[in-house]
């Protein structure tokens, strides 16, 4: 299960997090690549590949406000040999 984070907690570089994109209901996993104060975090997000996740060919790095960084998660596990990953126990990312 993801570790829920209070809005006052700061994320740090290399943390694995879930982010909500542009107020959308879609949630993406990624790593914090930079921190701008305590309000903005640059996150490099993964993309959905079937029922697993993978890194996009071109890095997808965007600054997110702390309101859109939802929680910390454990790093993903490899899912085969095609550069795909799975997040075990993270309900928000489960695919059927």
C-alpha distance (Angstrom), angle and dihedral (degrees) to the residues before:
residue distance angle dihedral
X1 . . .
X2 3.77 . .
X3 3.75 117.3 .
X4 3.78 104.8 -115.3
X5 3.78 113.4 -131.4
X6 3.77 128.6 -150.0
X7 3.80 114.4 -126.7
X8 3.81 89.4 -116.2
X9 3.80 93.4 59.5
X10 3.78 115.4 98.3
X11 3.78 121.8 -135.9
X12 3.77 119.9 -138.9
X13 3.78 136.2 -148.8
X14 3.84 114.4 -72.6
X15 3.83 94.0 21.1
X16 3.81 113.9 139.5
X17 3.80 108.7 -128.6
X18 3.79 144.0 166.1
X19 3.79 116.7 -122.3
X20 3.79 133.5 -167.0
X21 3.79 110.7 -137.2
X22 3.83 117.4 -131.0
X23 3.78 95.5 -33.3
X24 3.80 88.0 -56.8
X25 3.78 120.3 138.8
X26 3.81 90.1 -119.7
X27 3.78 116.3 106.5
X28 3.80 124.7 -157.9
X29 3.81 132.9 -169.5
X30 3.77 121.1 -134.0
X31 3.77 148.4 133.8
X32 3.78 128.5 -91.7
X33 3.80 106.1 -114.2
X34 3.82 99.5 175.1
X35 3.80 139.4 9.1
X36 3.81 122.6 -144.8
X37 3.79 104.9 -166.8
X38 3.79 114.9 -57.2
X39 3.81 97.8 -56.2
X40 3.84 106.3 56.1
X41 3.78 131.1 51.0
X42 3.80 128.3 -176.3
X43 3.80 107.6 -138.9
X44 3.79 127.7 -171.9
X45 3.80 104.1 -147.7
X46 3.78 132.8 -157.3
X47 3.81 125.7 -132.0
X48 3.77 129.7 -128.9
X49 3.82 115.1 -101.4
X50 3.80 108.2 -176.1
X51 3.79 105.1 -59.7
X52 3.82 93.7 -21.7
X53 3.82 136.1 63.3
X54 3.80 130.6 -117.3
X55 3.78 139.5 176.9
X56 3.82 111.9 -97.0
X57 3.81 118.9 -116.8
X58 3.82 89.5 -113.1
X59 3.83 114.0 40.1
X60 3.81 112.0 -104.8
X61 3.81 103.0 -146.8
X62 3.78 120.0 167.5
X63 3.80 133.8 163.3
X64 3.81 112.0 -115.4
X65 3.78 127.2 -168.2
X66 3.78 115.8 -122.8
X67 3.83 89.1 -105.3
X68 3.81 89.3 65.0
X69 3.80 96.3 46.3
X70 3.79 98.7 86.3
X71 3.78 107.3 -175.5
X72 3.78 148.8 -37.1
X73 3.81 117.9 -89.0
X74 3.78 134.8 -172.4
X75 3.82 115.9 -99.0
X76 3.81 113.7 -89.7
X77 3.78 126.5 -102.5
X78 3.82 122.5 -123.8
X79 3.82 113.0 -99.1
X80 3.79 105.4 -159.7
X81 3.79 130.2 -45.6
X82 3.80 101.7 -61.5
X83 3.77 98.3 85.3
X84 3.79 92.2 -95.5
X85 3.79 125.3 140.4
X86 3.79 139.5 -165.3
X87 3.79 129.9 -150.1
X88 3.79 107.7 -139.3
X89 3.81 115.9 -144.9
X90 3.82 96.6 2.8
X91 3.81 103.6 128.7
X92 3.81 94.3 -170.1
X93 3.82 90.3 63.2
X94 3.80 100.1 42.6
X95 3.79 114.2 125.8
X96 3.77 126.5 -167.3
